Amino acid sequence: MTTTLMPTILWTQPGCGPCIAAARMLDAAGVHYVKMDASLADSWRVSMWRGKRWSTPIIEAGALFFQGADPDRIAALAEV
């Protein structure tokens, strides 16, 4: 289970299949996370995401941001 002081955030949007898959992977890995609607993100996050041409799911763990339901990165969060 993750031991970082900052919560892991799963940024999602309604009807997003990859977001559902990412949530399931986080659950299976035992990573505690908070699910947030991407439409509620502050402007600097949205600007960063748009600059990288990212879409949901986006996972934020402290200073780490990544896009997608990436099993390797999600498993690494469980080891932190």
Wavefront OBJ file of the C-alpha trace (Angstrom):
o trace
v 0.000 0.000 0.000
v 1.235 3.485 -0.787
v 2.736 5.452 2.089
v 3.175 8.877 0.488
v 1.818 11.872 2.378
v 0.098 13.230 -0.709
v -2.963 11.258 -1.777
v -3.021 9.602 -5.156
v -5.648 11.240 -7.348
v -7.387 9.530 -10.238
v -8.747 12.219 -12.570
v -11.711 10.824 -14.507
v -14.700 11.793 -16.567
v -18.115 10.144 -16.945
v -18.288 7.205 -19.327
v -14.505 6.793 -19.567
v -13.691 3.102 -20.008
v -9.951 3.527 -19.382
v -10.812 5.447 -16.178
v -12.799 2.454 -14.926
v -9.884 0.165 -15.820
v -7.406 2.428 -13.984
v -9.617 2.461 -10.870
v -9.786 -1.338 -10.920
v -5.995 -1.578 -11.250
v -5.465 0.845 -8.370
v -7.907 -1.158 -6.250
v -6.194 -4.453 -7.121
v -2.777 -2.970 -6.295
v -4.027 -1.743 -2.920
v -3.331 1.905 -3.737
v -5.500 4.328 -1.766
v -6.734 7.045 -4.106
v -9.272 9.806 -4.461
v -11.383 9.903 -7.612
v -11.846 13.414 -9.021
v -13.828 14.729 -11.980
v -11.362 16.247 -14.478
v -13.796 19.078 -15.187
v -13.111 20.306 -11.623
v -9.312 20.489 -12.066
v -7.578 23.812 -11.558
v -6.310 25.773 -14.541
v -2.597 24.883 -14.275
v -3.383 21.145 -14.359
v -5.681 21.565 -17.337
v -3.042 23.654 -19.150
v -0.393 20.998 -18.507
v -2.704 18.201 -19.677
v -3.670 20.073 -22.838
v -0.043 20.907 -23.577
v 0.774 17.204 -23.456
v -2.449 16.333 -25.320
v -3.533 14.107 -22.470
v -7.002 12.825 -21.769
v -8.396 10.856 -18.860
v -7.547 8.869 -16.906
v -4.760 10.905 -15.399
v -3.092 9.724 -12.222
v -1.380 12.161 -9.889
v 0.746 10.894 -7.004
v 2.651 13.759 -5.405
v 4.819 15.262 -8.147
v 4.233 12.275 -10.454
v 1.638 12.635 -13.208
v 0.874 10.086 -15.896
v -1.892 9.335 -18.340
v -3.710 6.110 -18.929
v -4.320 2.795 -17.254
v -0.643 1.807 -17.245
v -0.286 -1.425 -15.232
v 3.458 -1.007 -14.632
v 3.177 2.539 -13.296
v 0.167 1.661 -11.178
v 2.010 -1.338 -9.704
v 4.953 0.961 -8.915
v 2.613 3.221 -6.905
v 1.825 0.275 -4.645
v 5.531 -0.061 -3.853
v 5.994 3.572 -2.748
l 1 2 3 4 5 6 7 8 9 10 11 12 13 14 15 16 17 18 19 20 21 22 23 24 25 26 27 28 29 30 31 32 33 34 35 36 37 38 39 40 41 42 43 44 45 46 47 48 49 50 51 52 53 54 55 56 57 58 59 60 61 62 63 64 65 66 67 68 69 70 71 72 73 74 75 76 77 78 79 80
